[in-house]
């Protein structure tokens, strides 16, 4: 499971318009809850080439106004019939709709996440059987990430296209701004096509590029790393139960380039992720 938080982006922060206007939450990539509304998006995901791990992801948000929303999210992981498990991360995100003009939408986004280190793994709580580990908030297993960026796009009668650009800064402490932090840019494009009022097709792709490659992958490659990056893609189908609820199925895959002498080519990750999603606005 590459990034369950990425797979959930397609189900968040949409504006329902045109033929999809009846669906308050239907997978549109520009969805934003209305003032006084809560929403929840729950994911269950696994992977074909990662043993038998499963992940449960939850995003819970609230519309402070029609143009300002706050979201918290978290991920739980398990492996080997719960002999090994982890509380992966917890995050907070605030989105402000700076542009809302007919079909055109644009948001400013800031976020903070505490959890698994992108390079060394880990999480807020980690339990493994071999070797025996039972760690709670162990410093070496937690990274802290600040994010700032924008997303926006256009919603027509039965389709939506949205893009986003995010800058992430991660380090071993929340307010540690030294040169050893990991910096990356994430550029993505998401789309939705409304086949019928009850059926939507979704697709998304995101590129993550590491801007200070040496720190990010030196422990994996043993030296300078150039042009490190990852492509993540997803395709999904949503069934809209009614105006406030949907269920969906999706598959996702990744290819990576860590650079350096040992991995200087783009390579597809083995296997693919798959899962189910349930969303509700209330």
Secondary structure, DSSP 8 states (H G I E B T S, - for coil): ---HHHHHHTTSSB---GGGTT-SSSS-TTB---TT-EEEEEEEEEETTSTT-EEEEEEEEEEEETTEEEEEEEEEEEETTTTEEEEEEEEEEEEEEEEEETTEEEEEEEEEEEEEBTTTB--SEEEETTTTEEEES-GGGEEEEEEEEEEEEEE-SSEEEEEEEEEEEEESSTT--STTSEEEEEEEEEEEEEEETTEEEEEEEEEEEESSHHHHHHHHHSS---S-EEEEEEEEEEEEEETTEEEEEEEEEEEEE-BTTTB-S-EE-SS-EEEEEEEEE-
